[in-house]
Amino acid sequence: MAAEIAVRGVIGRNPIQAALPDRPQQIATDAQDERQRLRDAQGAGILVIQVPLQRVDPPAEVTDAFNDAQRARAERVRARNEAAA
């Protein structure tokens, strides 16, 4: 539960785009730090050495909206490139 709380907290403080393709290592490091902070606060005497992000997907409830946003971003980049050409 502590790992889930830590990861959800870190993800909640960052845009979802940061967790998916761009900064998974930073998210994992932040989650590790948060999990360690929680363990220290509990006096557990446990050292957290790694929190790997094995797979990062948006929740099923928002997958369609997330995909729409990704497509819109790609279209915006395409349109800018065409305008610049």
Biopython code that builds the backbone (N, CA, C, O; Angstrom):
import numpy as np
from Bio.PDB.StructureBuilder import StructureBuilder

atoms = [
    (1, "MET", "N", (0.816, -1.193, 0.000)),
    (1, "MET", "CA", (0.000, 0.000, 0.000)),
    (1, "MET", "C", (0.862, 1.261, 0.000)),
    (1, "MET", "O", (0.522, 2.250, -0.649)),
    (2, "ALA", "N", (1.980, 1.222, 0.731)),
    (2, "ALA", "CA", (2.848, 2.403, 0.779)),
    (2, "ALA", "C", (3.401, 2.722, -0.599)),
    (2, "ALA", "O", (3.507, 3.893, -0.966)),
    (3, "ALA", "N", (3.756, 1.699, -1.368)),
    (3, "ALA", "CA", (4.283, 1.935, -2.717)),
    (3, "ALA", "C", (3.221, 2.564, -3.601)),
    (3, "ALA", "O", (3.506, 3.491, -4.360)),
    (4, "GLU", "N", (2.000, 2.062, -3.503)),
    (4, "GLU", "CA", (0.919, 2.617, -4.322)),
    (4, "GLU", "C", (0.643, 4.062, -3.930)),
    (4, "GLU", "O", (0.451, 4.912, -4.799)),
    (5, "ILE", "N", (0.621, 4.345, -2.649)),
    (5, "ILE", "CA", (0.398, 5.714, -2.177)),
    (5, "ILE", "C", (1.492, 6.640, -2.705)),
    (5, "ILE", "O", (1.208, 7.741, -3.175)),
    (6, "ALA", "N", (2.738, 6.187, -2.624)),
    (6, "ALA", "CA", (3.861, 7.011, -3.086)),
    (6, "ALA", "C", (3.773, 7.275, -4.579)),
    (6, "ALA", "O", (3.915, 8.416, -5.018)),
    (7, "VAL", "N", (3.539, 6.229, -5.363)),
    (7, "VAL", "CA", (3.487, 6.397, -6.818)),
    (7, "VAL", "C", (2.303, 7.262, -7.216)),
    (7, "VAL", "O", (2.445, 8.152, -8.055)),
    (8, "ARG", "N", (1.142, 7.019, -6.630)),
    (8, "ARG", "CA", (-0.025, 7.836, -6.960)),
    (8, "ARG", "C", (0.196, 9.300, -6.593)),
    (8, "ARG", "O", (-0.221, 10.197, -7.326)),
    (9, "GLY", "N", (0.846, 9.538, -5.470)),
    (9, "GLY", "CA", (1.125, 10.909, -5.063)),
    (9, "GLY", "C", (2.032, 11.624, -6.043)),
    (9, "GLY", "O", (1.787, 12.775, -6.404)),
    (10, "VAL", "N", (3.088, 10.935, -6.475)),
    (10, "VAL", "CA", (4.024, 11.540, -7.426)),
    (10, "VAL", "C", (3.350, 11.763, -8.768)),
    (10, "VAL", "O", (3.485, 12.833, -9.361)),
    (11, "ILE", "N", (2.625, 10.763, -9.251)),
    (11, "ILE", "CA", (1.925, 10.889, -10.535)),
    (11, "ILE", "C", (0.908, 12.021, -10.467)),
    (11, "ILE", "O", (0.752, 12.778, -11.426)),
    (12, "GLY", "N", (0.219, 12.138, -9.343)),
    (12, "GLY", "CA", (-0.787, 13.183, -9.186)),
    (12, "GLY", "C", (-0.210, 14.585, -9.213)),
    (12, "GLY", "O", (-0.919, 15.539, -9.533)),
    (13, "ARG", "N", (1.064, 14.725, -8.883)),
    (13, "ARG", "CA", (1.701, 16.045, -8.891)),
    (13, "ARG", "C", (2.371, 16.366, -10.223)),
    (13, "ARG", "O", (2.964, 17.435, -10.367)),
    (14, "ASN", "N", (2.291, 15.472, -11.189)),
    (14, "ASN", "CA", (2.934, 15.673, -12.489)),
    (14, "ASN", "C", (1.923, 15.471, -13.605)),
    (14, "ASN", "O", (0.964, 14.713, -13.452)),
    (15, "PRO", "N", (2.134, 16.144, -14.720)),
    (15, "PRO", "CA", (1.267, 15.866, -15.866)),
    (15, "PRO", "C", (1.464, 14.420, -16.312)),
    (15, "PRO", "O", (2.580, 13.904, -16.261)),
    (16, "ILE", "N", (0.408, 13.772, -16.742)),
    (16, "ILE", "CA", (0.492, 12.365, -17.134)),
    (16, "ILE", "C", (1.496, 12.176, -18.265)),
    (16, "ILE", "O", (2.129, 11.124, -18.353)),
    (17, "GLN", "N", (1.653, 13.174, -19.131)),
    (17, "GLN", "CA", (2.612, 13.051, -20.219)),
    (17, "GLN", "C", (4.028, 12.851, -19.683)),
    (17, "GLN", "O", (4.844, 12.186, -20.321)),
    (18, "ALA", "N", (4.318, 13.416, -18.530)),
    (18, "ALA", "CA", (5.652, 13.262, -17.950)),
    (18, "ALA", "C", (5.919, 11.820, -17.543)),
    (18, "ALA", "O", (7.052, 11.347, -17.632)),
    (19, "ALA", "N", (4.902, 11.136, -17.106)),
    (19, "ALA", "CA", (5.079, 9.761, -16.648)),
    (19, "ALA", "C", (5.160, 8.783, -17.794)),
    (19, "ALA", "O", (5.807, 7.744, -17.668)),
    (20, "LEU", "N", (4.531, 9.080, -18.893)),
    (20, "LEU", "CA", (4.468, 8.096, -19.967)),
    (20, "LEU", "C", (5.744, 8.041, -20.790)),
    (20, "LEU", "O", (6.537, 7.124, -20.575)),
    (21, "PRO", "N", (5.998, 8.955, -21.714)),
    (21, "PRO", "CA", (7.199, 8.747, -22.524)),
    (21, "PRO", "C", (8.421, 9.541, -22.075)),
    (21, "PRO", "O", (9.552, 9.125, -22.330)),
    (22, "ASP", "N", (8.214, 10.668, -21.415)),
    (22, "ASP", "CA", (9.300, 11.622, -21.257)),
    (22, "ASP", "C", (10.180, 11.422, -20.024)),
    (22, "ASP", "O", (11.406, 11.450, -20.129)),
    (23, "ARG", "N", (9.576, 11.225, -18.879)),
    (23, "ARG", "CA", (10.359, 11.244, -17.640)),
    (23, "ARG", "C", (10.067, 10.086, -16.706)),
    (23, "ARG", "O", (9.897, 10.320, -15.510)),
    (24, "PRO", "N", (10.000, 8.862, -17.177)),
    (24, "PRO", "CA", (9.681, 7.776, -16.254)),
    (24, "PRO", "C", (10.731, 7.601, -15.164)),
    (24, "PRO", "O", (10.390, 7.227, -14.042)),
    (25, "GLN", "N", (12.001, 7.863, -15.469)),
    (25, "GLN", "CA", (13.045, 7.700, -14.449)),
    (25, "GLN", "C", (12.883, 8.730, -13.340)),
    (25, "GLN", "O", (13.066, 8.408, -12.166)),
    (26, "GLN", "N", (12.540, 9.971, -13.700)),
    (26, "GLN", "CA", (12.335, 10.993, -12.673)),
    (26, "GLN", "C", (11.130, 10.650, -11.807)),
    (26, "GLN", "O", (11.167, 10.840, -10.592)),
    (27, "ILE", "N", (10.069, 10.151, -12.416)),
    (27, "ILE", "CA", (8.883, 9.739, -11.659)),
    (27, "ILE", "C", (9.255, 8.613, -10.697)),
    (27, "ILE", "O", (8.852, 8.638, -9.534)),
    (28, "ALA", "N", (10.022, 7.624, -11.170)),
    (28, "ALA", "CA", (10.436, 6.505, -10.325)),
    (28, "ALA", "C", (11.298, 6.997, -9.159)),
    (28, "ALA", "O", (11.125, 6.544, -8.027)),
    (29, "THR", "N", (12.211, 7.908, -9.425)),
    (29, "THR", "CA", (13.070, 8.446, -8.366)),
    (29, "THR", "C", (12.246, 9.211, -7.337)),
    (29, "THR", "O", (12.452, 9.059, -6.133)),
    (30, "ASP", "N", (11.311, 10.031, -7.813)),
    (30, "ASP", "CA", (10.444, 10.773, -6.890)),
    (30, "ASP", "C", (9.587, 9.822, -6.054)),
    (30, "ASP", "O", (9.381, 10.050, -4.862)),
    (31, "ALA", "N", (9.092, 8.758, -6.683)),
    (31, "ALA", "CA", (8.282, 7.770, -5.957)),
    (31, "ALA", "C", (9.128, 7.055, -4.911)),
    (31, "ALA", "O", (8.657, 6.790, -3.805)),
    (32, "GLN", "N", (10.361, 6.745, -5.252)),
    (32, "GLN", "CA", (11.271, 6.101, -4.295)),
    (32, "GLN", "C", (11.487, 7.010, -3.080)),
    (32, "GLN", "O", (11.420, 6.556, -1.938)),
    (33, "ASP", "N", (11.746, 8.290, -3.334)),
    (33, "ASP", "CA", (11.954, 9.245, -2.250)),
    (33, "ASP", "C", (10.708, 9.362, -1.378)),
    (33, "ASP", "O", (10.797, 9.403, -0.151)),
    (34, "GLU", "N", (9.542, 9.417, -2.027)),
    (34, "GLU", "CA", (8.282, 9.537, -1.280)),
    (34, "GLU", "C", (8.031, 8.290, -0.444)),
    (34, "GLU", "O", (7.628, 8.378, 0.716)),
    (35, "ARG", "N", (8.273, 7.129, -1.043)),
    (35, "ARG", "CA", (8.071, 5.876, -0.308)),
    (35, "ARG", "C", (9.017, 5.801, 0.887)),
    (35, "ARG", "O", (8.620, 5.355, 1.964)),
    (36, "GLN", "N", (10.257, 6.231, 0.707)),
    (36, "GLN", "CA", (11.206, 6.226, 1.819)),
    (36, "GLN", "C", (10.750, 7.178, 2.914)),
    (36, "GLN", "O", (10.848, 6.870, 4.102)),
    (37, "ARG", "N", (10.247, 8.346, 2.496)),
    (37, "ARG", "CA", (9.749, 9.308, 3.482)),
    (37, "ARG", "C", (8.615, 8.706, 4.312)),
    (37, "ARG", "O", (8.559, 8.886, 5.529)),
    (38, "LEU", "N", (7.706, 7.985, 3.635)),
    (38, "LEU", "CA", (6.600, 7.341, 4.351)),
    (38, "LEU", "C", (7.113, 6.274, 5.315)),
    (38, "LEU", "O", (6.646, 6.183, 6.450)),
    (39, "ARG", "N", (8.071, 5.472, 4.862)),
    (39, "ARG", "CA", (8.650, 4.425, 5.731)),
    (39, "ARG", "C", (9.350, 5.050, 6.929)),
    (39, "ARG", "O", (9.215, 4.561, 8.051)),
    (40, "ASP", "N", (10.095, 6.124, 6.701)),
    (40, "ASP", "CA", (10.790, 6.794, 7.801)),
    (40, "ASP", "C", (9.791, 7.343, 8.813)),
    (40, "ASP", "O", (10.003, 7.247, 10.022)),
    (41, "ALA", "N", (8.702, 7.921, 8.310)),
    (41, "ALA", "CA", (7.680, 8.478, 9.203)),
    (41, "ALA", "C", (7.029, 7.386, 10.051)),
    (41, "ALA", "O", (6.592, 7.641, 11.173)),
    (42, "GLN", "N", (6.968, 6.167, 9.507)),
    (42, "GLN", "CA", (6.396, 5.046, 10.245)),
    (42, "GLN", "C", (7.404, 4.410, 11.198)),
    (42, "GLN", "O", (7.038, 3.585, 12.035)),
    (43, "GLY", "N", (8.673, 4.795, 11.068)),
    (43, "GLY", "CA", (9.716, 4.190, 11.895)),
    (43, "GLY", "C", (9.931, 2.727, 11.552)),
    (43, "GLY", "O", (10.245, 1.919, 12.427)),
    (44, "ALA", "N", (9.763, 2.383, 10.274)),
    (44, "ALA", "CA", (9.817, 0.981, 9.849)),
    (44, "ALA", "C", (11.236, 0.432, 9.793)),
    (44, "ALA", "O", (11.418, -0.784, 9.859)),
    (45, "GLY", "N", (12.252, 1.292, 9.673)),
    (45, "GLY", "CA", (13.618, 0.809, 9.576)),
    (45, "GLY", "C", (13.910, 0.100, 8.266)),
    (45, "GLY", "O", (14.785, -0.763, 8.204)),
    (46, "ILE", "N", (13.185, 0.461, 7.225)),
    (46, "ILE", "CA", (13.347, -0.148, 5.901)),
    (46, "ILE", "C", (13.973, 0.871, 4.970)),
    (46, "ILE", "O", (13.592, 2.042, 4.972)),
    (47, "LEU", "N", (14.944, 0.421, 4.167)),
    (47, "LEU", "CA", (15.565, 1.272, 3.166)),
    (47, "LEU", "C", (15.006, 0.907, 1.796)),
    (47, "LEU", "O", (15.141, -0.233, 1.352)),
    (48, "VAL", "N", (14.388, 1.857, 1.135)),
    (48, "VAL", "CA", (13.843, 1.655, -0.205)),
    (48, "VAL", "C", (14.963, 1.932, -1.190)),
    (48, "VAL", "O", (15.483, 3.046, -1.249)),
    (49, "ILE", "N", (15.342, 0.908, -1.974)),
    (49, "ILE", "CA", (16.461, 1.092, -2.891)),
    (49, "ILE", "C", (16.032, 1.290, -4.338)),
    (49, "ILE", "O", (16.826, 1.755, -5.157)),
    (50, "GLN", "N", (14.792, 0.946, -4.668)),
    (50, "GLN", "CA", (14.348, 1.139, -6.048)),
    (50, "GLN", "C", (12.829, 1.023, -6.131)),
    (50, "GLN", "O", (12.212, 0.204, -5.450)),
    (51, "VAL", "N", (12.242, 1.863, -6.984)),
    (51, "VAL", "CA", (10.826, 1.769, -7.323)),
    (51, "VAL", "C", (10.756, 1.792, -8.848)),
    (51, "VAL", "O", (10.664, 2.862, -9.450)),
    (52, "PRO", "N", (10.799, 0.614, -9.476)),
    (52, "PRO", "CA", (10.787, 0.591, -10.947)),
    (52, "PRO", "C", (9.377, 0.803, -11.496)),
    (52, "PRO", "O", (8.400, 0.286, -10.953)),
    (53, "LEU", "N", (9.290, 1.570, -12.577)),
    (53, "LEU", "CA", (8.030, 1.704, -13.299)),
    (53, "LEU", "C", (8.087, 0.706, -14.450)),
    (53, "LEU", "O", (8.763, 0.940, -15.452)),
    (54, "GLN", "N", (7.380, -0.395, -14.301)),
    (54, "GLN", "CA", (7.445, -1.440, -15.309)),
    (54, "GLN", "C", (6.549, -1.137, -16.499)),
    (54, "GLN", "O", (6.914, -1.398, -17.646)),
    (55, "ARG", "N", (5.396, -0.594, -16.225)),
    (55, "ARG", "CA", (4.464, -0.255, -17.291)),
    (55, "ARG", "C", (3.646, 0.937, -16.834)),
    (55, "ARG", "O", (3.118, 0.950, -15.722)),
    (56, "VAL", "N", (3.544, 1.930, -17.690)),
    (56, "VAL", "CA", (2.810, 3.133, -17.327)),
    (56, "VAL", "C", (1.727, 3.354, -18.368)),
    (56, "VAL", "O", (2.014, 3.634, -19.532)),
    (57, "ASP", "N", (0.481, 3.226, -17.938)),
    (57, "ASP", "CA", (-0.676, 3.443, -18.795)),
    (57, "ASP", "C", (-1.658, 4.339, -18.065)),
    (57, "ASP", "O", (-1.761, 4.274, -16.840)),
    (58, "PRO", "N", (-2.380, 5.174, -18.798)),
    (58, "PRO", "CA", (-3.413, 5.965, -18.130)),
    (58, "PRO", "C", (-4.525, 5.033, -17.654)),
    (58, "PRO", "O", (-4.702, 3.949, -18.211)),
    (59, "PRO", "N", (-5.270, 5.438, -16.638)),
    (59, "PRO", "CA", (-6.387, 4.615, -16.168)),
    (59, "PRO", "C", (-7.392, 4.372, -17.287)),
    (59, "PRO", "O", (-7.572, 5.218, -18.163)),
    (60, "ALA", "N", (-8.038, 3.227, -17.255)),
    (60, "ALA", "CA", (-8.994, 2.851, -18.300)),
    (60, "ALA", "C", (-10.076, 3.909, -18.483)),
    (60, "ALA", "O", (-10.551, 4.135, -19.596)),
    (61, "GLU", "N", (-10.463, 4.556, -17.383)),
    (61, "GLU", "CA", (-11.534, 5.539, -17.444)),
    (61, "GLU", "C", (-11.189, 6.742, -18.312)),
    (61, "GLU", "O", (-12.087, 7.423, -18.807)),
    (62, "VAL", "N", (-9.906, 7.013, -18.501)),
    (62, "VAL", "CA", (-9.511, 8.203, -19.252)),
    (62, "VAL", "C", (-8.708, 7.886, -20.514)),
    (62, "VAL", "O", (-8.187, 8.796, -21.160)),
    (63, "THR", "N", (-8.607, 6.622, -20.864)),
    (63, "THR", "CA", (-7.792, 6.226, -22.018)),
    (63, "THR", "C", (-8.222, 6.934, -23.294)),
    (63, "THR", "O", (-7.376, 7.459, -24.019)),
    (64, "ASP", "N", (-9.519, 6.959, -23.583)),
    (64, "ASP", "CA", (-9.994, 7.607, -24.812)),
    (64, "ASP", "C", (-9.641, 9.092, -24.829)),
    (64, "ASP", "O", (-9.160, 9.604, -25.839)),
    (65, "ALA", "N", (-9.876, 9.777, -23.727)),
    (65, "ALA", "CA", (-9.561, 11.206, -23.652)),
    (65, "ALA", "C", (-8.057, 11.435, -23.763)),
    (65, "ALA", "O", (-7.617, 12.384, -24.412)),
    (66, "PHE", "N", (-7.272, 10.569, -23.133)),
    (66, "PHE", "CA", (-5.824, 10.692, -23.218)),
    (66, "PHE", "C", (-5.356, 10.510, -24.663)),
    (66, "PHE", "O", (-4.530, 11.277, -25.158)),
    (67, "ASN", "N", (-5.888, 9.495, -25.326)),
    (67, "ASN", "CA", (-5.517, 9.264, -26.730)),
    (67, "ASN", "C", (-5.913, 10.433, -27.615)),
    (67, "ASN", "O", (-5.164, 10.813, -28.515)),
    (68, "ASP", "N", (-7.089, 11.009, -27.366)),
    (68, "ASP", "CA", (-7.518, 12.195, -28.116)),
    (68, "ASP", "C", (-6.537, 13.349, -27.917)),
    (68, "ASP", "O", (-6.183, 14.048, -28.866)),
    (69, "ALA", "N", (-6.105, 13.537, -26.677)),
    (69, "ALA", "CA", (-5.157, 14.620, -26.382)),
    (69, "ALA", "C", (-3.820, 14.371, -27.075)),
    (69, "ALA", "O", (-3.205, 15.306, -27.587)),
    (70, "GLN", "N", (-3.370, 13.126, -27.093)),
    (70, "GLN", "CA", (-2.117, 12.789, -27.773)),
    (70, "GLN", "C", (-2.224, 13.061, -29.272)),
    (70, "GLN", "O", (-1.305, 13.617, -29.873)),
    (71, "ARG", "N", (-3.342, 12.670, -29.871)),
    (71, "ARG", "CA", (-3.554, 12.915, -31.299)),
    (71, "ARG", "C", (-3.591, 14.417, -31.591)),
    (71, "ARG", "O", (-3.034, 14.874, -32.589)),
    (72, "ALA", "N", (-4.247, 15.177, -30.718)),
    (72, "ALA", "CA", (-4.321, 16.630, -30.909)),
    (72, "ALA", "C", (-2.934, 17.257, -30.836)),
    (72, "ALA", "O", (-2.617, 18.158, -31.612)),
    (73, "ARG", "N", (-2.102, 16.783, -29.903)),
    (73, "ARG", "CA", (-0.737, 17.294, -29.801)),
    (73, "ARG", "C", (0.053, 16.985, -31.070)),
    (73, "ARG", "O", (0.760, 17.843, -31.600)),
    (74, "ALA", "N", (-0.078, 15.756, -31.545)),
    (74, "ALA", "CA", (0.628, 15.365, -32.768)),
    (74, "ALA", "C", (0.155, 16.198, -33.956)),
    (74, "ALA", "O", (0.962, 16.601, -34.794)),
    (75, "GLU", "N", (-1.140, 16.455, -34.031)),
    (75, "GLU", "CA", (-1.696, 17.272, -35.121)),
    (75, "GLU", "C", (-1.181, 18.701, -35.036)),
    (75, "GLU", "O", (-0.876, 19.311, -36.061)),
    (76, "ARG", "N", (-1.082, 19.246, -33.819)),
    (76, "ARG", "CA", (-0.564, 20.597, -33.638)),
    (76, "ARG", "C", (0.877, 20.685, -34.128)),
    (76, "ARG", "O", (1.243, 21.637, -34.816)),
    (77, "VAL", "N", (1.695, 19.696, -33.776)),
    (77, "VAL", "CA", (3.087, 19.684, -34.230)),
    (77, "VAL", "C", (3.146, 19.582, -35.763)),
    (77, "VAL", "O", (3.931, 20.278, -36.406)),
    (78, "ARG", "N", (2.318, 18.716, -36.334)),
    (78, "ARG", "CA", (2.281, 18.561, -37.789)),
    (78, "ARG", "C", (1.902, 19.874, -38.461)),
    (78, "ARG", "O", (2.531, 20.281, -39.438)),
    (79, "ALA", "N", (0.873, 20.535, -37.937)),
    (79, "ALA", "CA", (0.402, 21.799, -38.513)),
    (79, "ALA", "C", (1.492, 22.878, -38.420)),
    (79, "ALA", "O", (1.677, 23.649, -39.361)),
    (80, "ARG", "N", (2.203, 22.935, -37.307)),
    (80, "ARG", "CA", (3.290, 23.905, -37.172)),
    (80, "ARG", "C", (4.396, 23.628, -38.171)),
    (80, "ARG", "O", (4.939, 24.546, -38.785)),
    (81, "ASN", "N", (4.722, 22.361, -38.329)),
    (81, "ASN", "CA", (5.764, 21.992, -39.286)),
    (81, "ASN", "C", (5.370, 22.358, -40.714)),
    (81, "ASN", "O", (6.198, 22.841, -41.487)),
    (82, "GLU", "N", (4.105, 22.127, -41.063)),
    (82, "GLU", "CA", (3.619, 22.488, -42.401)),
    (82, "GLU", "C", (3.662, 24.002, -42.582)),
    (82, "GLU", "O", (4.064, 24.491, -43.638)),
    (83, "ALA", "N", (3.252, 24.740, -41.561)),
    (83, "ALA", "CA", (3.260, 26.197, -41.652)),
    (83, "ALA", "C", (4.676, 26.735, -41.790)),
    (83, "ALA", "O", (4.918, 27.692, -42.526)),
    (84, "ALA", "N", (5.603, 26.117, -41.083)),
    (84, "ALA", "CA", (6.994, 26.551, -41.153)),
    (84, "ALA", "C", (7.600, 26.238, -42.521)),
    (84, "ALA", "O", (8.474, 26.962, -42.999)),
    (85, "ALA", "N", (7.131, 25.154, -43.148)),
    (85, "ALA", "CA", (7.663, 24.777, -44.466)),
    (85, "ALA", "C", (7.116, 25.714, -45.508)),
    (85, "ALA", "O", (7.435, 25.578, -46.689)),
]
sb = StructureBuilder()
sb.init_structure("model")
sb.init_model(0)
sb.init_chain("A")
sb.init_seg("    ")
for serial, (resi, resn, name, xyz) in enumerate(atoms, 1):
    if name == "N":
        sb.init_residue(resn, " ", resi, " ")
    sb.init_atom(name, np.array(xyz, "f"), 0.0, 1.0, " ", f" {name:<3s}", serial, name[0])
structure = sb.get_structure()
